[in-house]
């Protein structure tokens, strides 16, 4: 009978090679990079939707705000509420897309050879190549770990801002727009029934 391999309890460290650690960390970095890319795509969708709403409201104001005076005021307030929350939602979405390049630098202790800003500091590709060759395996693992941590922080910040943007969209823009549309239909029915 063959024994099944067992996984050691979490308290016991598992010996690994630097290459294993680097491979793992590069997968983590790639995963966070994907999260950041999808966040940017979602933010672009929010910006497009909210900008369309604000633009349409501005361009068609006179056609949207019609009917008895009381309904005009309510429709106008609903549309203004939708536009204001749409602009706030756009603000958070734009902050989500804004590039973050806050890679840690600790002269004499740590300098990244992964972060694009650190790579770009080398005037020639040969200088960068020389720096890579001079870096030992421990320094590479440290670099990957620092970059994974940095990207995790960036991803967390982007998710928080995108969440705020979606909350404004869900609890501000959509209800205000819905109320304005319902009131507009009531206004149209009022005109027909008079």
C-alpha positions as CSV (number, residue, x, y, z in Angstrom):
1,X,0.0,0.0,0.0
2,X,1.4,3.4,-1.0
3,X,1.5,6.2,1.5
4,X,-0.3,9.4,0.5
5,X,1.9,12.5,0.8
6,X,0.9,14.7,3.6
7,X,1.0,18.4,3.8
8,X,2.9,19.7,6.8
9,X,1.0,21.9,9.2
10,X,1.2,25.6,8.6
11,X,3.5,26.1,11.6
12,X,6.2,24.1,10.0
13,X,8.1,26.0,7.3
14,X,8.6,24.2,4.0
15,X,12.0,24.4,2.5
16,X,11.9,25.9,-0.9
17,X,14.4,27.1,-3.4
18,X,14.8,30.7,-4.4
19,X,13.6,29.8,-7.9
20,X,10.4,28.3,-6.4
21,X,9.8,31.5,-4.4
22,X,10.4,33.7,-7.4
23,X,8.1,31.7,-9.6
24,X,5.4,31.8,-6.9
25,X,5.8,35.6,-6.4
26,X,5.8,36.3,-10.2
27,X,2.4,34.4,-10.4
28,X,1.1,36.6,-7.5
29,X,2.4,39.7,-9.3
30,X,0.7,38.6,-12.5
31,X,-2.5,37.9,-10.7
32,X,-2.6,41.4,-9.2
33,X,-1.7,42.9,-12.5
34,X,-4.7,41.2,-14.0
35,X,-6.9,42.6,-11.2
36,X,-5.6,46.1,-11.8
37,X,-6.3,45.7,-15.6
38,X,-9.9,44.6,-15.0
39,X,-10.4,47.3,-12.5
40,X,-9.4,49.9,-15.0
41,X,-11.8,48.4,-17.6
42,X,-14.7,48.5,-15.1
43,X,-13.8,52.1,-14.2
44,X,-13.9,53.1,-17.9
45,X,-17.4,51.6,-18.2
46,X,-18.6,53.6,-15.2
47,X,-17.1,56.8,-16.6
48,X,-18.7,56.2,-20.0
49,X,-22.1,55.5,-18.5
50,X,-22.1,58.4,-16.1
51,X,-20.7,60.8,-18.7
52,X,-23.5,59.7,-21.1
53,X,-26.1,60.4,-18.4
54,X,-24.7,63.8,-17.5
55,X,-24.3,64.8,-21.2
56,X,-27.8,63.6,-22.1
57,X,-29.3,65.4,-19.1
58,X,-27.6,68.6,-20.0
59,X,-28.4,68.4,-23.7
60,X,-32.1,67.4,-23.2
61,X,-32.9,69.3,-20.1
62,X,-35.9,71.2,-21.6
63,X,-37.3,68.1,-23.1
64,X,-37.0,66.1,-19.8
65,X,-38.3,68.7,-17.4
66,X,-41.8,69.3,-18.5
67,X,-45.4,69.1,-17.2
68,X,-47.0,70.8,-14.1
69,X,-44.7,73.0,-12.1
70,X,-44.5,70.6,-9.1
71,X,-43.5,67.7,-11.4
72,X,-40.9,69.9,-13.1
73,X,-39.3,70.7,-9.8
74,X,-39.3,67.0,-8.8
75,X,-37.9,65.9,-12.2
76,X,-35.3,68.6,-12.1
77,X,-34.2,67.7,-8.5
78,X,-34.0,64.0,-9.5
79,X,-31.9,64.8,-12.5
80,X,-29.6,67.1,-10.6
81,X,-29.2,64.3,-7.9
82,X,-28.4,61.8,-10.7
83,X,-25.9,64.2,-12.3
84,X,-24.2,65.1,-9.0
85,X,-23.8,61.4,-8.0
86,X,-22.7,60.6,-11.5
87,X,-20.0,63.2,-11.3
88,X,-18.9,61.9,-7.9
89,X,-18.9,58.3,-9.3
90,X,-16.7,59.5,-12.2
91,X,-14.3,61.1,-9.8
92,X,-13.8,57.8,-7.9
93,X,-13.5,55.9,-11.2
94,X,-10.9,58.3,-12.6
95,X,-8.9,57.9,-9.3
96,X,-9.1,54.1,-9.9
97,X,-7.5,54.5,-13.4
98,X,-4.9,57.0,-12.3
99,X,-1.5,55.1,-12.4
100,X,0.2,54.4,-9.1
101,X,3.9,54.0,-9.2
102,X,4.7,53.9,-5.5
103,X,7.4,51.2,-5.5
104,X,9.5,51.1,-2.3
105,X,13.1,52.3,-2.6
106,X,15.6,51.9,0.3
107,X,19.1,52.9,-0.9
108,X,21.8,50.6,0.4
109,X,19.2,48.1,1.4
110,X,16.8,47.5,-1.5
111,X,16.4,48.8,-5.1
112,X,14.0,47.1,-7.5
113,X,14.9,45.6,-10.8
114,X,11.3,44.8,-11.5
115,X,9.4,48.1,-11.0
116,X,9.3,49.9,-14.3
117,X,10.4,53.3,-12.8
118,X,13.5,51.6,-11.3
119,X,14.3,49.9,-14.6
120,X,13.9,53.1,-16.5
121,X,16.5,54.8,-14.3
122,X,19.2,52.8,-16.1
123,X,20.3,55.0,-19.0
124,X,21.3,52.0,-21.2
125,X,20.0,48.5,-21.4
126,X,23.5,47.2,-20.7
127,X,23.5,48.9,-17.3
128,X,20.2,47.2,-16.4
129,X,21.6,43.9,-17.6
130,X,24.7,44.4,-15.4
131,X,22.5,45.2,-12.4
132,X,20.5,41.9,-13.0
133,X,23.7,39.9,-13.1
134,X,24.9,41.5,-9.9
135,X,21.8,40.6,-8.0
136,X,21.8,37.3,-6.0
137,X,18.9,35.0,-5.6
138,X,17.9,36.3,-2.2
139,X,17.8,39.9,-3.6
140,X,15.6,38.6,-6.4
141,X,13.1,37.0,-4.0
142,X,13.1,40.2,-1.9
143,X,12.5,42.3,-5.0
144,X,9.6,40.0,-6.0
145,X,8.1,40.1,-2.5
146,X,8.3,43.9,-2.3
147,X,6.7,44.2,-5.7
148,X,4.0,41.7,-4.8
149,X,3.2,43.6,-1.6
150,X,3.3,47.0,-3.5
151,X,0.9,45.7,-6.1
152,X,-1.4,44.2,-3.4
153,X,-1.6,47.7,-1.8
154,X,-2.3,49.3,-5.2
155,X,-5.0,46.7,-6.0
156,X,-6.6,47.1,-2.6
157,X,-6.7,50.9,-3.1
158,X,-8.1,50.6,-6.6
159,X,-10.8,48.1,-5.4
160,X,-11.9,50.5,-2.6
161,X,-12.2,53.4,-5.0
162,X,-14.1,51.3,-7.6
163,X,-16.4,50.1,-4.8
164,X,-17.2,53.7,-3.9
165,X,-17.8,54.5,-7.5
166,X,-20.2,51.6,-7.9
167,X,-22.0,52.4,-4.7
168,X,-22.6,55.9,-6.0
169,X,-23.8,54.5,-9.2
170,X,-26.1,51.9,-7.5
171,X,-27.5,54.0,-4.7
172,X,-27.4,57.5,-6.3
173,X,-27.3,57.6,-10.0
174,X,-29.7,54.8,-10.8
175,X,-32.4,55.6,-8.3
176,X,-32.4,59.3,-9.1
177,X,-32.5,58.5,-12.8
178,X,-35.3,56.0,-12.2
179,X,-37.3,58.5,-10.2
180,X,-36.8,61.2,-12.9
181,X,-38.0,58.8,-15.6
182,X,-41.1,57.7,-13.6
183,X,-41.9,61.4,-12.9
184,X,-41.4,62.2,-16.6
185,X,-43.8,59.4,-17.6
186,X,-46.3,60.8,-15.0
187,X,-45.8,64.2,-16.6
188,X,-46.5,62.8,-20.1
189,X,-49.6,61.0,-18.9
190,X,-50.8,64.2,-17.2
191,X,-50.4,66.1,-20.5
192,X,-52.3,63.3,-22.4
193,X,-55.1,63.1,-19.9
194,X,-55.7,66.9,-19.6
